[in-house]
Amino acid sequence: MRIVVVGDVMLDRDVTGRSERLSPDAPVPVVDVEHIHASPGGAGLAALLCGGRAGGLPGEPPDVVLVTPLAEDAAAAEIRTALAGIEIHALGHEGGTRTKTRIRSSGQTLVRVDEGGPGAPVHVDPARLSAALDGAEVILVSDYGGGVTRDPVVRRALAEAAVRVPVVWDPHPRGGNPVPGCTVVTPNLAEARAALAAMGPAGPARDETADDELAEALRTGWDARSVAVTAGARGAFLATTGTAELLPAVPVDSSDPCGAGDRFAAAVAVSLASGASVHRSIGAAVAAAAQWVEAGGAAAFRDGRIGPEGPAAARRTAERPLSEDPYEAAIHTVAATRARGGTVVATGGCFDLLHPGHLETLRQARALGDTLVVLLNSDDSVRRLKGPARPVVGQLDRAALLMGLRDVDGVIVFHEDDPRAALDRLRPEVWVKGGDYRPEDLPEAPLVRSWGGRVEVLPYLPGRSTTGIVERMTAGNVDAH
């Protein structure tokens, strides 16, 4: 597998230390430096992430080639050293290496200092560039506004390549527009709105375009095969020919989203190179970006807390050790499923005194996707819904019984009267209810549809219910059914 990354490289420096006082000559914090760490940024970071399989995707790491302008200075030498193992095709570079220095304390960036540049390519040899692109199974364009995507020779080569291989284009407001025929373009919401505005009155839509319509408007305007607009914690809006949908992210505790766009684009490129469809690749990228943010983002990557293959959470399997918190186990099972591009199904209920009706509902629900998570009413919730004599079986035992079933991959206990809050955290692609409801009558249906999910209602088995079992037990007739 060969991935070629084309774009603007820079050097990222993190200066970290303690900040416990203000300067006497100006109202600014003083940072006592404890550590300085430098690593490649921009297209350099994207290349590293592709080389590490960008989020724990299975298989051997791809061969990665980086095509970028590279200066002849000390900062460029640091970049070359850090990119050992990645084949570099250096283009001529205007000015010194672009360097971004972040001064950080207690996990927060206090100030960023930029120097060097402009970094535009000079004297690009078309033959050498074409040779570098030859043999690529996927090309990732990592645009950081330095000028690579505005160079006519580079643009011509990328346009020719887009006809024969998948091109993933991660755009920048100061860069050139994606060439026609890109397989996926991956702007964030701000970049998407800026790009739409730049198209002017003749563009496919106006500034008031809703978030879920942006991707399709840009796909048309850029003549791309698909556009995935990343929307932070919400996931990504994907538009392909004739379809548009939201691929939701599992909410995570985030402290630093820096680098999430690079993680997303790299995961798309690696997944496409592995033979996955665009839809599955975007799903994998949404999960990989969420895990990246949860682990601490680019700062955690630069100081070694996470490697290029992704955080430890990205490499967890669907196995469920008894010592692990059930909620965390379910969330990581869902993340692993989405990293593979799979479909998450959820169902909910009390599941008090498991019976064949429950088992059949769970079996049918599991068949609708790749992972099934049960949202289980807590004991207090069951009492409010069913009366003081219920549940017969406590929530811990009910959860343990469910987790012992082949069709159940995770259990989340919720304490409210309905599952909407738990659903909003999980955001499954499919929500299943058993019974004779109409989907539109379920109070949670609008919430599920808000992130592009669908609601399925499965019929109960006749004569099978926990209430009926309890009534027969109370009457002394435990043989029926």
C-alpha positions as CSV (number, residue, x, y, z in Angstrom):
1,M,0.0,0.0,0.0
2,R,1.4,3.4,-1.0
3,I,0.0,6.8,0.1
4,V,1.5,10.0,-1.3
5,V,1.0,13.1,0.9
6,V,1.3,16.4,-1.0
7,G,1.2,19.7,1.0
8,D,2.8,22.3,3.2
9,V,5.1,21.1,5.9
10,M,6.1,23.2,9.0
11,L,7.9,22.7,12.3
12,D,5.7,22.7,15.4
13,R,7.4,23.5,18.7
14,D,5.8,23.2,22.1
15,V,7.4,25.1,25.0
16,T,5.9,23.9,28.2
17,G,6.5,25.0,31.8
18,R,5.0,26.4,35.0
19,S,3.3,29.7,35.1
20,E,2.7,31.0,38.6
21,R,3.3,34.7,38.4
22,L,2.9,37.8,36.3
23,S,5.8,39.8,34.8
24,P,6.5,43.0,36.8
25,D,7.0,45.1,33.6
26,A,3.7,44.1,31.9
27,P,0.5,42.2,32.9
28,V,1.5,39.0,31.2
29,P,2.2,35.6,32.6
30,V,5.8,34.4,33.1
31,V,6.5,30.8,32.1
32,D,9.4,28.9,33.6
33,V,10.4,26.5,30.8
34,E,10.6,22.9,31.7
35,H,10.5,21.2,28.3
36,I,10.8,22.0,24.6
37,H,9.6,19.6,22.0
38,A,9.6,19.9,18.2
39,S,7.9,17.8,15.6
40,P,6.7,18.0,12.0
41,G,3.4,19.8,11.5
42,G,1.0,20.3,8.6
43,A,1.6,17.8,5.8
44,G,4.5,16.3,7.9
45,L,2.0,15.4,10.7
46,A,-0.4,14.0,8.1
47,A,2.4,11.8,6.7
48,L,3.3,10.5,10.2
49,L,-0.3,9.7,10.9
50,C,-0.7,7.8,7.6
51,G,2.4,5.8,8.4
52,G,0.9,4.8,11.7
53,R,-2.3,3.8,10.1
54,A,-4.1,6.9,11.4
55,G,-6.2,5.5,14.2
56,G,-5.4,1.9,14.8
57,L,-6.8,0.5,11.6
58,P,-5.8,-3.2,11.2
59,G,-3.0,-4.4,8.9
60,E,0.5,-3.4,8.0
61,P,1.3,0.3,7.8
62,P,1.4,1.8,4.3
63,D,4.5,3.1,2.5
64,V,4.2,6.9,2.8
65,V,5.8,9.4,0.4
66,L,5.8,13.1,1.3
67,V,5.9,15.7,-1.5
68,T,6.5,19.2,0.0
69,P,8.6,22.3,-0.4
70,L,11.5,22.0,2.0
71,A,14.0,24.8,2.9
72,E,17.7,24.3,3.6
73,D,17.9,25.5,7.2
74,A,18.1,24.1,10.8
75,A,14.4,23.8,11.2
76,A,14.1,21.8,7.9
77,A,16.9,19.5,9.2
78,E,14.8,18.8,12.3
79,I,11.9,17.9,10.1
80,R,13.9,15.5,8.0
81,T,15.2,13.8,11.1
82,A,11.7,13.4,12.6
83,L,10.4,12.0,9.3
84,A,13.0,9.3,9.1
85,G,11.4,6.3,7.4
86,I,9.2,8.4,5.2
87,E,10.3,9.0,1.6
88,I,10.6,12.8,1.0
89,H,10.4,14.4,-2.4
90,A,11.5,17.9,-1.7
91,L,10.4,20.8,-3.9
92,G,12.1,24.2,-3.9
93,H,11.1,26.4,-1.0
94,E,10.6,30.1,-0.8
95,G,12.0,31.6,2.4
96,G,12.8,29.9,5.7
97,T,10.9,27.0,7.2
98,R,7.6,28.0,8.7
99,T,7.7,27.4,12.4
100,K,4.9,27.6,14.9
101,T,5.9,27.8,18.6
102,R,3.2,27.3,21.2
103,I,4.0,28.3,24.8
104,R,1.9,26.2,27.1
105,S,1.3,25.8,30.8
106,S,-1.1,23.5,32.7
107,G,-2.4,22.0,29.4
108,Q,-3.3,25.4,27.9
109,T,-1.7,27.4,25.1
110,L,-0.9,30.9,26.3
111,V,0.5,32.3,23.0
112,R,1.6,31.1,19.6
113,V,4.6,32.6,17.8
114,D,4.9,32.1,14.0
115,E,8.0,32.7,12.0
116,G,9.5,31.8,8.6
117,G,7.9,31.4,5.3
118,P,6.1,32.0,3.0
119,G,7.0,28.5,2.1
120,A,5.7,28.5,-1.5
121,P,7.2,25.9,-3.9
122,V,9.7,27.2,-6.5
123,H,11.2,25.6,-9.6
124,V,8.8,22.6,-9.6
125,D,10.0,19.9,-12.0
126,P,6.9,18.3,-13.7
127,A,8.7,15.1,-14.5
128,R,10.0,14.6,-10.9
129,L,6.6,15.4,-9.5
130,S,4.8,12.9,-11.7
131,A,7.4,10.3,-10.8
132,A,6.7,10.9,-7.1
133,L,2.9,10.5,-7.7
134,D,3.3,7.3,-9.8
135,G,2.2,4.2,-8.0
136,A,0.1,5.9,-5.4
137,E,-3.0,4.0,-4.3
138,V,-4.3,7.2,-2.6
139,I,-3.1,10.8,-2.7
140,L,-3.7,13.0,0.4
141,V,-3.5,16.7,-0.2
142,S,-2.7,18.4,3.2
143,D,-3.1,22.2,2.5
144,Y,-1.8,24.6,5.1
145,G,-1.9,27.7,3.0
146,G,1.8,27.8,2.1
147,G,1.2,27.8,-1.6
148,V,1.6,24.2,-2.7
149,T,-2.0,23.9,-3.9
150,R,-1.8,27.2,-5.8
151,D,1.2,26.2,-7.9
152,P,0.1,25.5,-11.5
153,V,2.5,22.6,-12.0
154,V,1.3,20.9,-8.8
155,R,-2.3,21.5,-9.6
156,R,-2.0,20.1,-13.1
157,A,-0.3,16.9,-11.7
158,L,-3.0,16.5,-9.1
159,A,-5.8,17.0,-11.6
160,E,-4.3,14.3,-13.8
161,A,-3.9,12.0,-10.8
162,A,-7.5,12.4,-9.7
163,V,-8.7,10.7,-12.9
164,R,-6.9,7.5,-12.0
165,V,-6.5,7.3,-8.2
166,P,-8.5,8.5,-5.1
167,V,-7.5,12.0,-4.0
168,V,-8.4,13.1,-0.5
169,W,-8.1,16.9,-0.3
170,D,-7.9,18.6,3.1
171,P,-8.4,22.3,2.2
172,H,-7.2,25.6,3.7
173,P,-8.8,29.1,3.3
174,R,-5.6,30.5,1.8
175,G,-5.0,27.5,-0.5
176,G,-6.2,26.7,-4.0
177,N,-9.6,25.1,-4.6
178,P,-9.6,21.3,-4.8
179,V,-9.0,20.1,-8.4
180,P,-12.1,18.5,-10.1
181,G,-12.7,14.8,-9.5
182,C,-11.4,14.6,-5.9
183,T,-12.8,11.5,-4.2
184,V,-13.3,13.2,-0.9
185,V,-12.8,16.9,0.2
186,T,-12.7,17.4,4.0
187,P,-13.2,21.0,5.1
188,N,-14.3,21.8,8.6
189,L,-17.5,23.9,9.1
190,A,-15.6,27.3,9.1
191,E,-13.6,26.4,6.0
192,A,-16.8,25.1,4.3
193,R,-18.7,28.4,4.9
194,A,-15.7,30.4,3.8
195,A,-15.4,28.4,0.6
196,L,-19.1,28.7,-0.1
197,A,-18.9,32.5,0.3
198,A,-15.9,32.7,-2.0
199,M,-18.0,31.1,-4.8
200,G,-20.0,34.3,-4.9
201,P,-23.6,34.8,-6.1
202,A,-23.0,32.3,-8.9
203,G,-22.2,29.6,-6.4
204,P,-24.6,26.7,-5.6
205,A,-25.9,28.2,-2.4
206,R,-25.9,31.3,-0.2
207,D,-24.3,31.9,3.3
208,E,-27.5,30.9,5.0
209,T,-27.1,27.3,3.8
210,A,-27.8,24.9,6.7
211,D,-25.0,22.8,8.0
212,D,-26.5,19.6,6.5
213,E,-26.7,21.2,3.0
214,L,-23.1,22.6,3.0
215,A,-21.5,19.4,1.9
216,E,-23.7,18.9,-1.1
217,A,-23.4,22.6,-2.1
218,L,-19.6,22.3,-2.0
219,R,-19.6,19.0,-3.8
220,T,-21.4,20.6,-6.7
221,G,-19.3,23.7,-6.6
222,W,-16.0,21.8,-6.5
223,D,-17.0,19.1,-8.9
224,A,-16.0,16.5,-6.3
225,R,-17.2,13.0,-5.9
226,S,-17.9,13.5,-2.3
227,V,-17.4,16.2,0.5
228,A,-17.3,15.5,4.2
229,V,-17.7,18.6,6.3
230,T,-16.3,17.9,9.8
231,A,-18.4,19.3,12.6
232,G,-16.5,18.7,15.8
233,A,-18.3,16.7,18.4
234,R,-21.3,16.2,16.0
235,G,-19.3,14.1,13.5
236,A,-19.2,14.8,9.8
237,F,-21.8,15.7,7.1
238,L,-21.1,13.5,4.1
239,A,-22.5,14.3,0.6
240,T,-22.0,11.9,-2.3
241,T,-23.9,11.9,-5.6
242,G,-27.6,12.0,-4.7
243,T,-27.2,11.5,-0.9
244,A,-26.3,13.6,2.2
245,E,-26.2,12.4,5.8
246,L,-24.6,13.0,9.2
247,L,-22.2,10.4,10.4
248,P,-22.2,11.1,14.2
249,A,-19.3,11.0,16.6
250,V,-19.3,9.4,20.0
251,P,-19.1,12.4,22.4
252,V,-15.8,12.5,24.3
253,D,-14.2,14.7,26.9
254,S,-12.0,16.9,24.9
255,S,-9.2,19.3,26.0
256,D,-7.3,20.0,22.7
257,P,-8.8,19.5,19.3
258,C,-5.5,20.6,17.6
259,G,-4.6,18.1,14.8
260,A,-8.0,16.5,14.7
261,G,-8.4,17.5,11.0
262,D,-5.1,15.9,10.1
263,R,-6.2,12.7,12.0
264,F,-9.5,12.7,10.1
265,A,-8.0,13.2,6.7
266,A,-5.2,10.7,7.3
267,A,-7.7,8.1,8.5
268,V,-9.8,8.6,5.3
269,A,-6.8,8.2,3.1
270,V,-5.6,5.0,4.9
271,S,-9.1,3.5,4.9
272,L,-9.6,4.2,1.1
273,A,-6.1,2.7,0.4
274,S,-7.3,-0.4,2.3
275,G,-10.2,-0.8,-0.1
276,A,-13.0,0.6,2.0
277,S,-15.9,2.6,0.5
278,V,-16.1,6.4,1.0
279,H,-18.9,5.9,3.5
280,R,-17.0,3.4,5.6
281,S,-13.9,5.5,5.4
282,I,-15.6,8.6,6.7
283,G,-17.1,6.6,9.5
284,A,-13.7,5.3,10.5
285,A,-12.3,8.8,10.3
286,V,-15.0,10.2,12.6
287,A,-14.1,7.6,15.2
288,A,-10.4,8.1,14.8
289,A,-10.7,11.9,15.2
290,A,-12.8,11.6,18.3
291,Q,-10.2,9.2,19.9
292,W,-7.4,11.6,19.0
293,V,-9.2,14.5,20.7
294,E,-10.0,12.4,23.8
295,A,-6.4,11.4,24.1
296,G,-5.1,15.0,24.1
297,G,-4.7,16.0,20.5
298,A,-1.5,17.1,18.8
299,A,0.1,18.2,22.1
300,A,-0.2,14.6,23.4
301,F,1.2,13.3,20.1
302,R,4.2,15.6,20.2
303,D,5.1,14.7,23.8
304,G,4.7,11.0,23.2
305,R,1.5,10.2,25.1
306,I,0.0,8.9,21.9
307,G,1.7,7.4,18.9
308,P,0.9,7.8,15.2
309,E,-1.1,4.6,15.3
310,G,-3.6,6.3,17.6
311,P,-4.4,6.3,21.4
312,A,-4.8,3.1,23.3
313,A,-8.6,3.4,23.1
314,A,-8.4,3.1,19.3
315,R,-6.8,-0.3,19.6
316,R,-9.2,-1.8,22.1
317,T,-11.1,-4.8,20.9
318,A,-14.8,-5.6,21.5
319,E,-13.9,-7.9,24.4
320,R,-15.5,-6.9,27.7
321,P,-13.4,-7.7,30.8
322,L,-15.5,-7.8,34.0
323,S,-13.3,-5.3,35.8
324,E,-13.9,-2.6,33.2
325,D,-16.6,0.0,33.8
326,P,-19.6,-1.1,31.6
327,Y,-20.3,2.4,30.3
328,E,-16.6,2.9,29.2
329,A,-16.6,-0.6,27.7
330,A,-19.7,0.1,25.7
331,I,-18.3,3.5,24.5
332,H,-15.0,1.9,23.4
333,T,-16.8,-1.0,21.7
334,V,-18.8,1.6,19.7
335,A,-15.7,3.5,18.9
336,A,-13.9,0.4,17.6
337,T,-17.0,-0.4,15.5
338,R,-17.0,3.0,13.9
339,A,-13.3,2.9,13.3
340,R,-14.0,-0.2,11.1
341,G,-16.8,1.7,9.4
342,G,-19.5,-0.5,11.0
343,T,-23.1,0.3,12.0
344,V,-24.0,0.8,15.7
345,V,-27.5,-0.4,16.7
346,A,-29.1,0.4,20.1
347,T,-32.2,-0.8,21.8
348,G,-33.6,-0.1,25.2
349,G,-35.9,-1.3,28.0
350,C,-36.1,-2.8,31.5
351,F,-35.3,-6.4,30.5
352,D,-36.6,-7.7,33.9
353,L,-36.8,-11.5,33.9
354,L,-35.3,-12.3,30.5
355,H,-37.7,-14.3,28.3
356,P,-37.8,-15.6,24.7
357,G,-39.5,-12.4,23.5
358,H,-36.5,-10.4,24.7
359,L,-34.1,-12.8,23.1
360,E,-35.9,-12.6,19.7
361,T,-35.9,-8.7,19.8
362,L,-32.2,-8.6,20.6
363,R,-31.4,-11.2,17.9
364,Q,-33.3,-9.1,15.2
365,A,-31.8,-5.9,16.5
366,R,-28.3,-7.2,16.3
367,A,-28.9,-8.4,12.7
368,L,-29.5,-4.7,11.7
369,G,-25.9,-3.7,12.2
370,D,-22.4,-4.7,13.5
371,T,-22.7,-3.8,17.2
372,L,-25.7,-3.8,19.5
373,V,-25.8,-1.7,22.7
374,V,-28.6,-2.1,25.2
375,L,-29.8,1.0,27.0
376,L,-31.0,-0.4,30.3
377,N,-33.5,1.3,32.7
378,S,-32.0,1.6,36.2
379,D,-33.8,0.1,39.2
380,D,-35.2,3.6,40.2
381,S,-36.3,4.2,36.6
382,V,-38.1,0.8,36.5
383,R,-39.9,1.5,39.8
384,R,-41.2,4.8,38.5
385,L,-42.5,3.1,35.3
386,K,-43.7,-0.2,36.6
387,G,-44.5,0.3,40.3
388,P,-42.8,-0.4,43.7
389,A,-42.7,-4.2,43.2
390,R,-40.4,-4.0,40.2
391,P,-37.8,-4.8,39.1
392,V,-37.7,-8.4,40.1
393,V,-34.0,-8.5,39.1
394,G,-31.6,-5.7,40.1
395,Q,-29.9,-3.6,37.5
396,L,-26.4,-5.1,38.0
397,D,-27.8,-8.6,37.5
398,R,-29.9,-7.6,34.5
399,A,-26.8,-6.0,32.9
400,A,-24.7,-9.1,33.6
401,L,-27.3,-11.3,32.0
402,L,-27.5,-9.1,28.9
403,M,-23.8,-9.0,28.6
404,G,-23.7,-12.8,28.6
405,L,-25.8,-13.0,25.5
406,R,-24.1,-13.5,22.1
407,D,-26.1,-10.7,20.4
408,V,-25.3,-8.0,23.0
409,D,-22.0,-6.1,22.7
410,G,-22.5,-3.5,25.4
411,V,-24.9,-2.3,28.1
412,I,-25.4,1.3,29.3
413,V,-27.6,1.9,32.4
414,F,-29.6,5.1,32.4
415,H,-31.6,6.7,35.3
416,E,-34.1,8.9,33.5
417,D,-37.6,7.8,32.5
418,D,-36.8,7.6,28.9
419,P,-33.5,6.9,27.0
420,R,-33.1,10.3,25.2
421,A,-30.1,11.5,27.2
422,A,-28.3,8.2,26.8
423,L,-29.2,8.1,23.1
424,D,-27.7,11.6,22.6
425,R,-24.4,10.4,24.1
426,L,-24.3,7.2,22.1
427,R,-25.8,8.4,18.8
428,P,-26.4,5.1,17.1
429,E,-27.1,4.7,13.4
430,V,-30.2,2.5,14.2
431,W,-32.5,2.7,17.2
432,V,-34.8,-0.3,17.8
433,K,-37.9,-0.6,19.8
434,G,-40.0,-3.7,20.4
435,G,-43.8,-3.4,20.3
436,D,-46.7,-2.2,18.2
437,Y,-45.6,1.5,18.2
438,R,-45.4,3.6,15.1
439,P,-41.9,5.0,14.7
440,E,-43.2,8.6,14.4
441,D,-45.0,8.2,17.8
442,L,-41.8,7.5,19.8
443,P,-40.7,10.6,21.7
444,E,-37.0,9.8,21.0
445,A,-37.6,9.5,17.2
446,P,-36.9,13.2,16.3
447,L,-33.6,13.1,18.3
448,V,-32.4,9.9,16.5
449,R,-33.2,11.4,13.1
450,S,-31.4,14.7,14.0
451,W,-28.0,12.9,13.5
452,G,-29.2,10.9,10.5
453,G,-30.2,7.8,12.4
454,R,-33.2,5.7,11.7
455,V,-35.9,4.1,14.0
456,E,-37.0,0.5,13.6
457,V,-39.9,-1.1,15.4
458,L,-39.9,-4.9,15.9
459,P,-43.0,-6.9,16.8
460,Y,-43.1,-8.7,20.2
461,L,-43.6,-12.4,20.4
462,P,-47.3,-13.0,21.3
463,G,-47.8,-13.9,25.0
464,R,-44.3,-13.1,26.1
465,S,-43.9,-10.3,28.6
466,T,-42.3,-9.8,32.0
467,T,-45.6,-8.4,33.4
468,G,-47.4,-11.5,32.3
469,I,-44.8,-13.7,33.9
470,V,-45.0,-11.8,37.2
471,E,-48.8,-12.0,37.2
472,R,-48.7,-15.7,36.7
473,M,-46.1,-16.2,39.4
474,T,-48.2,-14.1,41.8
475,A,-51.2,-16.3,40.9
476,G,-49.2,-19.4,41.5
477,N,-49.3,-20.4,37.8
478,V,-45.7,-20.5,36.6
479,D,-46.1,-23.1,33.8
480,A,-47.8,-21.0,31.2
481,H,-45.4,-20.0,28.5
